[in-house]
Amino acid sequence: MPDFLTPPADVQDWAKGHGLEIVLIVTGTILLTRVIRHVGNRITSRIDDAAQETDALVRSEATKHRHAVAQVLTWLTMVLVYCLAAVLVVQRLGIPLTGLVAPATVAGVALGFGAQRIVQDLLSGFFIITERQYGFGDVIRISIVGVGTPAIGTVEDVTLRVTSIRSLDGEVIMTPNGQIAQVTNLSRGWARAVVDVPVPASVEVGRVSTILRQACQAAYEDPELQPLLLDVPSVMGVESIDVDQFHIRVVARTLPGRQFEVGRSLRSHIAEALLAEGVSAPSTVDTAAPTEVE
């Protein structure tokens, strides 16, 4: 090999020493982060499998919280590994860390002003996780700063920075945690299906109430619907009166997140009962606010 192509001795020594160490550190970091991601996925999968074995209908709050915590811990561990690898690489390059203190301080101040929203997102995500406001699998409605229409869907991912939910249309909505102004958890503990039944004003209220009670009892005895109900649906009475019709409200307590399915089935039972008794109802049945996401 010509002399001009032969690297200097000091470069060879550095490549055999610190250069090789840098390659090993980078390679080890990549492999370690893949292992961490794989272990995190295995843990969340086991949590989900355990939840399905114990209760196929609804996840417990502890299971949702464990799933979210596992995802956050996996993310934090990977960040720590990357930061440690960066420090080790800088040391191997011969750059004194003490000389980076002043530039790092200036850069930190600049990033502090420029990344205020990111810091806000991280702090908000921390409190969401620690306070168990919602977790994986919850049905939530979130109000976003600057957006008039709330986002509604099922939580698919919760990190310190963003919350990902899947809407009823199948769309994935990713929202920075710092931009969430209000959260309504529709699947915490138990839920309520509320149905307002419009009835012509010419029909006697007592007769319709009796028909609705029978329909509620039939719905509760339905083998497919009963596992989703906590008790027999209740007829609350006349909710509003219009010129040609009045509305009678029916309320049912359901398992978390199953109020929409119960509402649909309950309306079907009510419509069949009214038709069987010769009571003509409008073609649409209004649903109160708790089920407006349908």
GULO-332349 format. One line per 8 residues: number of its first residue (from 1); their letters; for each residue x, y, z of C-alpha. Coordinates in nm, 3 decimals. Last residue first. Example, Ala and Ser with C-alpha at 12.3 -4.5 7.8 and 13.67 -1.06 7.14 Angstrom:
! residues 2
2 = sa = 1.367/-0.106/0.714 | 1.230/-0.450/0.780
//
This chain:
! residues 294
294 = evetpaat = -7.304/0.743/1.845 | -7.119/1.012/2.035 | -7.453/1.155/2.155 | -7.486/0.875/2.405 | -7.443/1.074/2.727 | -7.628/1.373/2.572 | -7.971/1.216/2.537 | -8.085/0.994/2.256
286 = dvtspasv = -8.374/1.081/2.031 | -8.571/0.796/1.879 | -8.632/0.826/1.508 | -8.925/0.699/1.303 | -9.174/0.876/1.526 | -9.383/0.652/1.754 | -9.715/0.481/1.682 | -9.857/0.303/1.982
278 = geallaea = -10.037/-0.013/1.871 | -9.932/-0.223/2.169 | -9.698/-0.441/1.958 | -9.556/-0.127/1.795 | -9.469/0.020/2.133 | -9.303/-0.302/2.251 | -9.100/-0.343/1.931 | -8.974/0.017/1.949
270 = ihsrlsrg = -8.879/-0.018/2.315 | -8.688/-0.343/2.258 | -8.494/-0.186/1.968 | -8.425/0.129/2.169 | -8.280/-0.088/2.445 | -8.054/-0.271/2.202 | -7.910/0.053/2.067 | -7.865/0.202/2.412
262 = vefqrgpl = -7.698/-0.114/2.541 | -7.440/-0.100/2.263 | -7.372/0.267/2.333 | -7.359/0.220/2.709 | -7.093/-0.053/2.683 | -6.792/0.165/2.772 | -6.804/0.083/3.140 | -7.069/-0.178/3.226
254 = travvrih = -7.423/-0.050/3.214 | -7.677/0.148/3.415 | -7.998/0.198/3.219 | -8.215/0.511/3.195 | -8.546/0.560/3.013 | -8.681/0.913/2.962 | -9.034/0.981/2.840 | -9.071/1.250/2.576
246 = fqdvdise = -9.392/1.430/2.487 | -9.569/1.484/2.156 | -9.780/1.724/1.950 | -9.702/2.063/2.102 | -9.393/1.955/2.293 | -9.349/1.820/2.645 | -9.021/1.722/2.807 | -8.874/1.458/3.040
238 = vgmvspvd = -9.186/1.261/3.128 | -9.099/0.974/3.360 | -8.780/0.808/3.486 | -8.846/0.462/3.343 | -8.567/0.247/3.487 | -8.348/-0.017/3.322 | -8.314/-0.334/3.535 | -7.973/-0.359/3.701
230 = lllpqlep = -7.600/-0.367/3.620 | -7.656/-0.432/3.251 | -7.396/-0.570/3.008 | -7.442/-0.935/3.110 | -7.821/-0.888/3.062 | -7.801/-0.789/2.696 | -7.725/-1.120/2.528 | -7.946/-1.328/2.759
222 = deyaaqca = -8.237/-1.079/2.721 | -8.403/-1.074/3.064 | -8.296/-0.712/3.119 | -8.440/-0.613/2.782 | -8.771/-0.782/2.866 | -8.783/-0.593/3.196 | -8.715/-0.266/3.016 | -8.988/-0.342/2.760
214 = qrlitsvr = -9.234/-0.413/3.041 | -9.141/-0.086/3.206 | -9.184/0.092/2.871 | -9.533/-0.050/2.821 | -9.636/0.060/3.171 | -9.500/0.410/3.108 | -9.691/0.427/2.780 | -10.018/0.340/2.955
206 = gvevsapv = -9.959/0.591/3.232 | -9.883/0.872/2.985 | -10.206/0.827/2.788 | -10.157/0.858/2.414 | -10.284/1.168/2.230 | -9.959/1.356/2.290 | -9.774/1.121/2.056 | -9.470/0.955/2.222
198 = pvdvvara = -9.101/1.044/2.185 | -8.871/0.808/2.380 | -8.565/0.974/2.538 | -8.291/0.711/2.585 | -8.011/0.737/2.840 | -7.741/0.470/2.865 | -7.534/0.512/3.179 | -7.179/0.402/3.251
190 = wgrslntv = -7.000/0.219/3.529 | -6.662/0.232/3.705 | -6.492/0.468/3.460 | -6.585/0.411/3.097 | -6.703/0.747/2.964 | -6.405/0.941/3.099 | -6.460/1.309/3.021 | -6.131/1.494/2.984
182 = qaiqgnpt = -6.087/1.871/2.978 | -5.830/2.119/2.841 | -5.603/1.877/2.657 | -5.333/2.080/2.480 | -5.055/1.981/2.722 | -5.119/1.613/2.656 | -5.041/1.652/2.287 | -5.328/1.495/2.090
174 = mivegdls = -5.308/1.205/1.845 | -5.642/1.115/1.684 | -5.649/0.777/1.508 | -5.948/0.750/1.272 | -6.161/0.436/1.278 | -6.491/0.621/1.235 | -6.579/0.561/1.601 | -6.260/0.746/1.694
166 = ristvrlt = -5.929/0.587/1.787 | -5.738/0.765/2.061 | -5.371/0.853/2.092 | -5.249/1.057/2.388 | -4.922/1.245/2.352 | -4.619/1.359/2.552 | -4.580/1.138/2.860 | -4.720/0.844/2.668
158 = vdevtgia = -5.071/0.700/2.639 | -5.173/0.473/2.351 | -5.496/0.322/2.220 | -5.755/0.522/2.412 | -6.100/0.468/2.263 | -6.279/0.760/2.100 | -6.420/1.109/2.124 | -6.255/1.436/2.024
150 = ptgvgvis = -6.438/1.750/2.132 | -6.547/2.000/1.863 | -6.438/2.361/1.914 | -6.064/2.314/1.877 | -5.838/2.590/2.014 | -5.746/2.394/2.326 | -5.866/2.036/2.294 | -6.170/1.898/2.474
142 = irivdgfg = -6.138/1.527/2.532 | -6.411/1.262/2.532 | -6.298/0.924/2.661 | -6.358/0.554/2.611 | -6.092/0.372/2.813 | -5.894/0.088/2.652 | -5.550/0.203/2.766 | -5.578/0.444/3.055
134 = yqretiif = -5.762/0.741/3.193 | -5.727/0.999/3.472 | -5.503/0.762/3.663 | -5.357/1.045/3.875 | -4.999/0.926/3.815 | -5.046/0.872/3.441 | -5.236/1.193/3.365 | -5.001/1.384/3.599
126 = fgslldqv = -4.694/1.272/3.404 | -4.865/1.339/3.071 | -4.936/1.697/3.177 | -4.572/1.745/3.277 | -4.450/1.602/2.948 | -4.692/1.812/2.739 | -4.596/2.130/2.924 | -4.228/2.055/2.866
118 = irqagfgl = -4.304/2.006/2.497 | -4.502/2.330/2.487 | -4.220/2.521/2.649 | -3.980/2.394/2.385 | -3.857/2.720/2.236 | -3.811/2.907/2.562 | -3.658/2.612/2.746 | -3.465/2.514/2.434
110 = avgavtap = -3.290/2.849/2.438 | -3.222/2.822/2.812 | -3.090/2.469/2.767 | -2.872/2.574/2.474 | -2.717/2.847/2.687 | -2.661/2.603/2.973 | -2.527/2.337/2.737 | -2.282/2.589/2.593
102 = avlgtlpi = -2.158/2.668/2.947 | -2.140/2.306/3.063 | -1.981/2.169/2.746 | -1.626/2.243/2.858 | -1.678/2.027/3.165 | -1.771/1.736/2.939 | -1.427/1.737/2.783 | -1.443/1.621/2.416
94 = glrqvvlv = -1.203/1.333/2.365 | -1.419/1.146/2.117 | -1.447/0.861/2.367 | -1.605/1.099/2.619 | -1.860/1.218/2.364 | -1.948/0.855/2.285 | -2.001/0.775/2.653 | -2.228/1.077/2.700
86 = aalcyvlv = -2.435/0.987/2.392 | -2.470/0.628/2.512 | -2.599/0.748/2.849 | -2.856/0.972/2.679 | -2.973/0.692/2.448 | -3.008/0.448/2.739 | -3.200/0.704/2.945 | -3.442/0.767/2.655
78 = mtlwtlvq = -3.499/0.392/2.612 | -3.576/0.355/2.981 | -3.821/0.646/2.969 | -4.014/0.495/2.675 | -4.039/0.153/2.838 | -4.146/0.312/3.166 | -4.421/0.507/2.985 | -4.559/0.198/2.808
70 = avahrhkt = -4.556/-0.010/3.126 | -4.727/0.272/3.318 | -5.009/0.289/3.061 | -5.071/-0.088/3.073 | -5.053/-0.092/3.453 | -5.311/0.189/3.472 | -5.554/0.013/3.241 | -5.515/-0.310/3.439
62 = aesrvlad = -5.570/-0.130/3.771 | -5.887/0.035/3.636 | -6.027/-0.307/3.552 | -6.091/-0.394/3.190 | -6.443/-0.472/3.081 | -6.623/-0.753/2.904 | -6.367/-1.031/2.880 | -6.300/-1.030/3.252
54 = teqaaddi = -6.025/-1.237/3.413 | -5.886/-1.403/3.099 | -5.908/-1.087/2.888 | -5.731/-0.880/3.153 | -5.454/-1.139/3.183 | -5.402/-1.130/2.807 | -5.382/-0.749/2.809 | -5.125/-0.748/3.091
46 = rstirngv = -4.929/-1.022/2.915 | -4.926/-0.816/2.594 | -4.814/-0.505/2.784 | -4.525/-0.700/2.935 | -4.424/-0.858/2.604 | -4.429/-0.519/2.430 | -4.207/-0.372/2.700 | -3.967/-0.667/2.674
38 = hrivrtll = -3.943/-0.620/2.296 | -3.888/-0.244/2.331 | -3.617/-0.302/2.593 | -3.451/-0.566/2.374 | -3.458/-0.331/2.076 | -3.315/-0.054/2.293 | -3.033/-0.287/2.404 | -2.946/-0.391/2.048
30 = itgtvilv = -2.924/-0.032/1.925 | -2.729/0.078/2.232 | -2.489/-0.216/2.200 | -2.414/-0.127/1.840 | -2.355/0.238/1.929 | -2.135/0.145/2.226 | -1.943/-0.118/2.026 | -1.875/0.128/1.745
22 = ielghgka = -1.766/0.390/1.997 | -1.537/0.138/2.169 | -1.377/0.049/1.835 | -1.303/0.414/1.774 | -1.173/0.459/2.128 | -0.907/0.190/2.095 | -0.832/0.032/1.758 | -0.945/0.344/1.574
14 = wdqvdapp = -0.744/0.566/1.811 | -0.430/0.353/1.760 | -0.473/0.362/1.387 | -0.522/0.737/1.394 | -0.209/0.775/1.607 | -0.012/0.561/1.364 | -0.105/0.773/1.067 | -0.326/0.616/0.800
6 = tlfdpm = -0.149/0.448/0.505 | -0.283/0.577/0.175 | -0.003/0.832/0.136 | 0.254/0.557/0.201 | 0.140/0.343/-0.089 | 0.000/0.000/0.000
//
